Amino acid sequence: MDHHCPWVNNCVGERNQRFFVLFTMYIAVISSHALALCGYQFITCVKVQWSECSDFSPPVTMLLMIFLCMESLLFFTFTAVMFGTQLHSICNDETEIERLKNEKPTWERQTRWAGLRSVFGGGPPSLRWINPFAGLKLPILLPRRSWRGGAEFSV
């Protein structure tokens, strides 16, 4: 176990660390995109003297843009830091709890590339590493037609 995350309401560990890392990366990217769009909207509003900028009045538009900037900056900062600490933990082959407790490893540490491959999937780095569905084995969701319960399942 690395840590418990209230955002995903689950403990982050060996079997789901990839999904948590991708989650933090995607939220950081989306937040930076929102910041860029907010900056673009502000520049557009200044160029047209706030006349055709928005359906709202200029003070309301400015207030909404400030709120969006603050929110996306907050989310970007938090998720970028979490993304960085998770990558640091993967590259150093230690959990966040072990790092905070300053525990010495009792195992032979993997190399950085081996750690990244073990979390994101084998093989060389590719776009599959950032695809959360790549290599995912889902159970068949259709009911079995030929399934028969034995005597232990009868009511």
ZADO-475063 format. One line per field, with one value per residue: x negated, y, z negated of N, C-alpha, C, O in turn. Coordinates in Angstrom, 1 decimal, padded with zeros to 4 digits. Each point is the difference from the previous one (the first is absolute). Layout:
BEGIN
n_c1 (X:...);
n_c2 (Y:...);
n_c3 (Z:...);
ca_c1 (X:...);
ca_c2 (Y:...);
ca_c3 (Z:...);
c_c1 (X:...);
c_c2 (Y:...);
c_c3 (Z:...);
o_c1 (X:...);
o_c2 (Y:...);
o_c3 (Z:...);
***
This chain:
BEGIN
n_c1 (-000.8:001.4:002.0:000.4:001.1:-000.4:-002.0:-001.9:-000.5:-002.1:-000.1:-001.4:000.6:-000.7:001.6:-000.5:-001.9:000.0:001.3:-001.0:-001.4:000.8:000.6:-001.6:-000.7:001.3:-000.1:-001.8:000.2:001.1:-001.2:-001.5:001.0:000.4:-001.8:-000.5:001.1:-000.8:-001.8:000.4:000.8:-001.6:-001.3:000.9:-000.1:-002.0:-000.3:001.1:-001.9:-000.8:-000.9:-002.0:-000.4:001.5:000.6:-002.0:000.9:-000.4:001.6:002.0:000.1:000.2:002.1:001.4:-000.2:001.0:002.2:000.8:-000.1:001.6:002.0:000.3:000.3:002.1:001.7:000.1:000.7:002.2:001.4:-000.1:001.1:002.2:000.7:-000.1:001.7:001.8:000.1:000.5:002.2:001.1:-000.1:001.4:001.7:001.3:000.4:002.1:001.2:-000.1:001.2:002.2:000.5:000.1:001.9:-001.0:-000.8:002.1:000.3:000.2:-001.4:002.2:-000.3:-001.4:-001.8:-001.7:-001.2:-001.5:-002.0:-001.3:-001.0:-001.8:-001.2:000.6:-002.1:-000.3:-001.6:001.8:000.7:-001.2:-002.0:000.2:-000.6:001.5:000.2:-001.6:000.6:001.4:-000.5:001.0:000.9:-000.1:000.4:-001.1:002.2:-000.7:-000.8:-002.3:000.5:-001.6:002.0:-001.8:-000.7:-002.1:000.3:-000.1:001.8);
n_c2 (-001.2:000.9:-000.4:001.2:-001.1:001.9:000.6:-001.1:001.5:000.9:-002.2:001.6:-001.2:-001.8:-000.6:001.2:-001.1:-002.0:-001.6:-001.0:-001.7:-002.0:-001.3:-001.0:-001.9:-001.9:-000.9:-001.4:-002.1:-001.6:-000.9:-001.6:-002.0:-001.1:-001.0:-002.0:-001.8:-000.8:-001.4:-002.1:-001.4:-000.8:-001.7:-002.1:-000.9:-001.0:-002.1:-001.6:000.2:-002.1:000.8:-000.6:001.3:001.5:-002.1:-000.8:000.4:002.1:001.3:000.2:001.4:002.3:000.7:000.3:002.0:001.8:000.3:000.9:002.2:001.2:000.2:001.4:002.1:000.6:000.3:002.0:001.8:000.4:000.7:002.2:001.2:000.4:001.5:002.2:000.8:000.5:001.9:001.7:000.3:001.0:002.2:000.9:-000.1:001.9:-001.1:000.5:-001.8:-001.3:000.8:-000.4:-002.1:000.6:-000.8:-001.2:000.6:-000.9:001.8:-001.8:001.7:000.6:-001.1:001.7:-000.5:-000.7:001.6:001.1:-001.0:000.2:002.0:000.6:-001.3:-002.2:-000.7:-000.1:001.5:000.0:000.0:-001.8:000.9:001.0:-002.0:001.5:000.7:001.5:-001.5:001.6:-000.8:000.2:000.4:-002.2:001.5:-001.0:000.3:-000.9:-000.6:000.0:002.1:-001.3:000.7:000.4:-002.0:000.0:-000.6:-002.2:000.4);
n_c3 (000.0:001.5:001.0:-001.8:001.6:-001.1:000.9:-000.6:-001.6:000.2:-000.5:-000.6:001.8:-001.2:-001.4:-001.8:-000.5:000.9:-001.0:-001.7:000.5:000.6:-001.8:-001.2:000.9:-000.3:-002.0:-000.3:000.8:-001.2:-001.7:000.6:000.2:-001.9:-000.8:000.9:-000.7:-001.9:000.1:000.6:-001.5:-001.4:000.7:-000.2:-002.0:-000.5:000.8:-001.1:-001.1:000.2:001.9:000.9:-001.7:-000.6:-000.5:-000.7:-002.0:000.8:-000.9:001.1:001.8:-000.4:-000.5:001.8:001.1:-001.0:000.2:002.0:000.2:-001.0:001.0:001.7:-000.7:-000.6:001.4:001.1:-001.1:-000.4:001.6:000.3:-001.5:000.1:001.5:-000.6:-001.3:001.2:001.1:-001.3:-000.4:001.6:000.2:-001.5:001.5:000.3:-001.9:000.6:000.1:001.9:001.7:000.1:000.7:002.1:001.0:-001.6:001.9:000.1:001.3:001.4:-000.6:000.2:001.9:000.5:001.2:-001.3:-001.0:001.2:000.3:-001.7:000.2:001.0:-001.2:000.2:-000.1:002.2:-000.6:-001.2:002.1:000.7:000.5:002.0:000.8:-000.5:002.1:000.1:001.6:000.8:-002.0:002.0:-002.0:000.2:001.5:001.7:-000.1:-001.9:002.0:000.2:-000.4:-000.9:-000.6:-001.2:-000.5:000.6:002.1:-000.5:001.2);
ca_c1 (000.8:-000.8:000.7:001.5:000.4:001.4:000.6:000.5:000.6:-000.6:-001.4:-000.9:-001.0:-000.7:000.9:000.7:-000.8:000.0:001.3:-000.1:-001.0:000.7:001.1:-000.6:-000.5:001.1:000.5:-001.0:000.0:001.3:000.0:-000.8:000.8:001.0:-000.7:-000.3:001.3:000.4:-000.9:000.4:001.3:-000.3:-000.7:001.1:000.9:-000.7:-000.1:001.3:000.5:001.0:001.3:000.5:-000.8:000.8:001.4:000.1:-000.6:-001.4:-000.5:000.3:-000.9:-001.3:000.1:000.0:-001.4:-000.9:000.4:-000.6:-001.5:-000.4:000.3:-000.9:-001.3:000.0:000.0:-001.3:-001.1:000.1:-000.2:-001.3:-000.9:000.3:-000.5:-001.4:-000.4:000.2:-001.1:-001.2:000.1:-000.1:-001.4:-000.9:000.5:000.4:001.3:-000.1:-000.1:-001.4:-000.8:000.3:-000.6:-001.4:-000.3:-000.9:000.6:-000.5:000.1:-000.9:000.8:000.0:-000.4:001.1:000.7:000.7:001.2:001.0:000.6:000.8:001.2:000.7:000.1:-001.3:-000.4:-000.6:001.1:000.9:001.3:000.8:-000.3:000.9:001.4:000.5:000.7:-001.0:-000.4:001.0:000.8:001.4:000.8:001.1:001.2:001.2:000.2:-000.3:001.2:000.0:-000.4:001.0:-000.4:000.0:000.9:-000.3:000.6:001.5:000.7);
ca_c2 (001.2:001.3:000.9:000.0:001.2:000.3:000.3:-001.2:-000.8:-001.2:000.1:-000.1:-001.0:-000.6:-000.4:001.2:001.2:000.5:000.8:001.2:000.9:000.6:000.9:001.3:000.6:000.6:001.1:001.1:000.5:000.7:001.3:000.9:000.3:001.0:001.2:000.5:000.6:001.2:001.1:000.4:000.7:001.3:000.7:000.3:001.0:001.3:000.5:000.5:001.0:-000.7:000.2:-001.3:-001.0:-001.0:000.4:000.6:001.3:-000.1:-000.4:-001.5:-000.8:000.0:-000.8:-001.4:-000.3:-000.1:-001.2:-001.1:000.0:-000.4:-001.4:-000.8:000.1:-000.9:-001.4:-000.3:-000.1:-001.2:-001.2:-000.1:-000.4:-001.5:-000.7:000.0:-000.9:-001.3:-000.4:-000.1:-001.3:-001.1:000.0:-000.4:-001.3:000.1:000.6:001.3:-000.3:-000.3:001.2:000.8:-000.6:-000.1:-001.4:-000.6:-001.1:-001.4:-000.6:000.6:001.0:000.0:001.2:000.9:-000.5:-001.2:000.5:000.6:-001.1:-000.8:000.7:000.4:-001.1:-000.3:000.5:001.4:001.1:000.3:000.6:-000.9:000.3:001.0:-000.5:-000.8:-001.2:-000.9:-001.2:-000.3:-001.2:000.2:-001.3:000.0:000.5:-000.8:-001.2:-001.3:-000.6:-001.4:-000.2:-000.7:000.0:-001.3:-000.2:001.0:001.3:000.0:000.7);
ca_c3 (000.0:000.1:-000.8:000.2:000.7:-000.1:001.3:000.7:-001.1:000.0:-000.2:001.2:-000.2:001.2:001.1:000.6:000.0:001.4:000.2:-000.8:000.6:001.2:-000.4:-000.4:001.2:000.8:-000.7:000.1:001.4:000.2:-000.7:000.7:001.2:-000.4:-000.2:001.3:000.6:-000.8:000.5:001.4:-000.2:-000.6:001.1:001.0:-000.6:000.0:001.4:000.5:-000.9:-000.8:000.6:000.6:-000.7:-000.8:-000.2:-001.3:-000.1:-000.2:-001.3:-000.2:000.8:-000.6:-001.2:000.3:000.4:-001.1:-000.7:000.8:-000.1:-001.3:-000.1:000.8:-000.5:-001.2:000.4:000.7:-001.0:-000.8:000.8:000.5:-001.1:-000.2:001.1:-000.2:-001.1:000.4:000.9:-000.8:-000.8:000.9:000.5:-001.1:-000.5:-001.4:-000.2:-000.7:-001.4:-000.3:000.2:-001.2:-001.2:000.3:-000.2:001.0:000.7:-000.3:001.3:001.0:000.7:001.5:000.7:000.2:001.1:-000.4:-000.8:000.9:000.7:-000.9:-000.3:001.2:000.9:000.6:001.3:000.0:-000.1:001.2:-000.3:-000.8:-001.5:-000.5:000.3:-001.2:000.5:000.6:-000.8:-001.0:000.2:-000.6:000.0:001.0:-000.7:000.4:-000.8:000.6:000.4:-000.3:-001.4:-000.8:-001.4:-000.7:-001.1:-001.0:000.4:000.1:-001.1);
c_c1 (-000.9:000.7:001.5:000.4:001.5:000.7:000.6:000.6:-000.6:-001.5:-000.8:-001.1:-000.5:001.0:000.7:-000.8:000.0:001.2:-000.1:-001.0:000.6:001.1:-000.6:-000.6:001.1:000.6:-000.9:000.1:001.3:000.0:-000.9:000.7:001.0:-000.7:-000.3:001.2:000.4:-000.9:000.4:001.3:-000.3:-000.6:001.1:000.9:-000.7:000.0:001.3:000.7:001.2:001.4:000.6:-000.6:000.9:001.5:000.2:-000.6:-001.5:-000.5:000.3:-001.0:-001.4:000.0:-000.1:-001.3:-001.0:000.2:-000.6:-001.5:-000.5:000.2:-001.0:-001.4:-000.1:-000.1:-001.3:-001.1:000.0:-000.2:-001.4:-001.0:000.2:-000.6:-001.5:-000.5:000.2:-001.0:-001.3:000.0:-000.2:-001.5:-001.0:000.4:000.3:001.3:-000.2:-000.1:-001.4:-000.9:000.2:-000.6:-001.5:-000.5:-001.0:000.6:-000.7:000.0:-001.0:000.9:-000.1:-000.7:001.2:000.9:000.8:001.3:001.1:000.6:000.9:001.4:000.8:000.1:-001.4:-000.3:-000.5:001.1:000.7:001.3:000.9:-000.2:001.0:001.5:000.4:000.6:-000.9:-000.4:001.0:000.8:001.3:000.7:001.1:001.3:001.3:000.2:-000.3:001.3:000.0:-000.3:001.1:-000.6:000.1:001.0:-000.3:000.6:001.5:000.6:001.1);
c_c2 (001.2:001.0:-000.2:001.3:000.2:000.4:-001.2:-001.0:-001.4:000.1:-000.2:-001.0:-000.6:-000.3:001.2:001.3:000.7:000.9:001.3:001.0:000.6:000.9:001.3:000.7:000.6:001.2:001.2:000.6:000.7:001.4:001.0:000.5:001.1:001.4:000.7:000.6:001.2:001.2:000.4:000.8:001.5:000.9:000.4:001.1:001.4:000.6:000.6:001.0:-000.5:000.1:-001.4:-001.1:-001.1:000.5:000.7:001.4:-000.1:-000.3:-001.4:-000.9:000.0:-000.8:-001.5:-000.4:-000.1:-001.3:-001.2:-000.1:-000.5:-001.5:-000.9:000.1:-000.9:-001.4:-000.3:-000.2:-001.3:-001.3:-000.1:-000.4:-001.5:-000.8:-000.1:-000.9:-001.5:-000.5:-000.1:-001.3:-001.2:-000.1:-000.5:-001.3:000.0:000.6:001.3:-000.2:-000.4:001.2:000.9:-000.5:-000.2:-001.4:-000.4:-001.2:-001.3:-000.9:000.7:000.9:-000.2:001.2:000.8:-000.5:-001.2:000.4:000.5:-001.1:-000.8:000.7:000.3:-001.1:-000.2:000.6:001.4:001.0:000.2:000.7:-000.9:000.2:001.0:-000.3:-000.9:-001.3:-001.0:-001.1:-000.3:-001.2:000.1:-001.4:000.1:000.4:-000.7:-001.2:-001.3:-000.7:-001.5:-000.2:-000.7:-000.1:-001.4:000.0:001.1:001.4:-000.1:000.5:-001.0);
c_c3 (000.0:-001.0:000.3:000.7:-000.2:001.3:000.7:-001.0:000.0:-000.4:001.3:-000.3:001.3:001.2:000.6:000.0:001.4:000.2:-000.8:000.6:001.3:-000.4:-000.4:001.2:000.8:-000.6:000.1:001.5:000.2:-000.7:000.7:001.3:-000.4:-000.3:001.3:000.6:-000.7:000.5:001.3:-000.1:-000.5:001.1:001.0:-000.6:000.0:001.4:000.5:-001.0:-000.8:000.6:000.5:-000.7:-000.6:000.0:-001.3:000.1:-000.2:-001.4:-000.3:000.7:-000.7:-001.3:000.3:000.5:-001.1:-000.8:000.8:-000.1:-001.4:-000.2:000.8:-000.4:-001.3:000.4:000.8:-001.0:-000.8:000.8:000.6:-001.0:-000.3:001.1:-000.1:-001.1:000.3:001.0:-000.7:-000.8:001.0:000.4:-001.1:-000.6:-001.5:-000.1:-000.7:-001.5:-000.4:000.1:-001.2:-001.2:000.1:-000.3:001.1:000.6:-000.4:001.2:000.9:000.8:001.5:000.5:000.3:001.2:-000.3:-000.8:000.9:000.8:-000.8:-000.3:001.2:001.1:000.6:001.3:-000.1:-000.2:001.2:-000.5:-000.8:-001.5:-000.5:000.3:-001.2:000.4:000.6:-001.0:-001.1:000.3:-000.8:000.0:001.0:-000.8:000.4:-000.9:000.8:000.3:-000.5:-001.5:-000.7:-001.4:-000.6:-001.1:-001.1:000.3:000.0:-001.3:-000.6);
o_c1 (-001.0:-000.7:000.4:-000.4:000.8:001.2:001.1:000.5:000.8:-000.5:000.4:-000.7:000.1:-000.4:000.6:000.6:000.0:-000.2:000.5:000.3:-000.1:000.1:000.5:000.1:-000.2:000.3:000.5:-000.1:000.0:000.6:000.4:-000.2:000.2:000.6:000.1:000.0:000.6:000.5:000.0:000.1:000.7:000.4:000.0:000.4:000.7:000.1:000.0:001.1:000.9:001.0:001.2:-000.1:-000.4:000.3:001.0:-000.6:-000.4:-000.9:-000.8:-000.4:-000.6:-001.0:-000.7:-000.5:-000.8:-000.9:-000.6:-000.5:-000.9:-000.8:-000.5:-000.8:-001.1:-000.8:-000.6:-000.8:-001.0:-000.8:-000.5:-000.9:-000.9:-000.6:-000.6:-001.0:-000.7:-000.5:-000.8:-001.0:-000.6:-000.5:-001.0:-000.6:-000.5:000.4:-001.0:-000.6:-000.5:-001.0:-000.9:-000.5:-000.7:-001.1:000.0:000.6:-001.2:-000.2:-000.5:001.0:-001.1:-000.1:001.1:001.2:001.1:001.0:001.1:001.3:001.0:001.0:001.2:000.6:-000.8:000.9:-000.1:001.2:-000.5:000.1:000.9:000.9:000.3:000.8:-000.5:000.2:000.4:-000.4:-000.3:000.5:000.0:-000.2:000.5:000.3:001.0:-001.0:000.2:000.9:001.1:-000.4:001.2:-001.1:000.9:000.7:000.9:000.1:000.7:-000.6:000.6);
o_c2 (000.1:000.6:-000.6:001.1:-000.8:-000.2:000.0:-001.1:-001.0:001.1:-000.8:000.2:000.7:000.2:-000.1:001.0:001.2:001.1:001.0:001.2:001.2:001.1:001.0:001.2:001.2:000.9:001.2:001.2:001.1:000.9:001.2:001.1:000.9:001.0:001.2:001.1:000.9:001.1:001.2:001.0:000.9:001.2:001.2:000.9:001.0:001.2:001.0:000.2:000.8:-000.3:-000.2:-001.1:-001.2:001.2:000.6:000.4:-001.1:-000.8:-000.7:-001.0:-001.1:-000.7:-000.7:-001.2:-000.9:-000.7:-000.9:-001.1:-000.8:-000.7:-001.0:-001.0:-000.6:-000.8:-001.1:-000.9:-000.7:-000.8:-001.1:-000.8:-000.8:-001.1:-001.1:-000.8:-000.8:-001.1:-000.9:-000.7:-000.9:-001.1:-000.6:-000.5:-000.9:000.8:000.3:000.8:000.5:000.1:000.6:000.7:-000.3:-000.2:000.4:-000.8:-000.1:-001.2:001.1:-000.4:-000.4:001.1:-000.4:000.0:-000.2:-000.6:-000.2:000.0:-000.5:-000.7:-000.2:000.2:000.9:000.6:000.6:-000.3:000.1:000.3:000.5:-000.3:-000.1:000.9:-001.0:-000.9:-001.2:000.3:-000.9:-000.2:-000.1:-000.7:001.1:-000.6:000.2:-000.6:-000.1:000.0:-000.6:-001.1:000.3:-000.3:-000.8:000.9:000.4:000.8:001.0:000.1:000.4);
o_c3 (-000.7:-000.8:000.9:-000.5:000.5:000.1:000.5:000.3:-000.1:000.1:000.8:-001.0:001.1:001.1:001.1:000.3:000.1:000.6:000.5:000.0:000.2:000.7:000.4:000.1:000.5:000.7:000.2:000.2:000.7:000.5:000.0:000.4:000.7:000.3:000.1:000.6:000.6:000.1:000.3:000.7:000.5:000.1:000.5:000.8:000.2:000.2:000.7:000.1:-000.4:-000.6:-000.3:000.5:000.1:000.2:-000.3:000.9:-000.5:-000.2:-000.7:-000.5:-000.1:-000.3:-000.7:-000.3:000.0:-000.4:-000.7:-000.1:-000.1:-000.5:-000.5:000.1:-000.2:-000.5:-000.3:000.2:-000.1:-000.5:000.1:000.2:-000.1:-000.2:000.2:000.2:-000.4:-000.2:000.3:-000.1:-000.4:000.1:000.2:-001.0:-000.7:000.9:-000.6:-000.6:-001.1:-000.8:-000.6:-000.9:-000.9:-000.5:001.1:-000.6:-000.2:-000.1:-000.3:000.7:000.5:-000.6:-000.1:-000.1:000.4:000.1:-000.2:000.2:000.5:-000.2:000.1:001.0:000.2:000.6:-001.1:000.2:001.1:-001.2:-000.7:-000.8:-001.2:-000.3:-000.2:-000.9:000.2:-001.1:-000.9:001.1:-001.2:001.0:000.3:-001.0:-000.7:-000.3:001.2:-000.8:-000.3:-000.4:000.1:-000.3:000.4:-000.3:-000.7:-000.9:000.3:-001.0:-000.9);
***
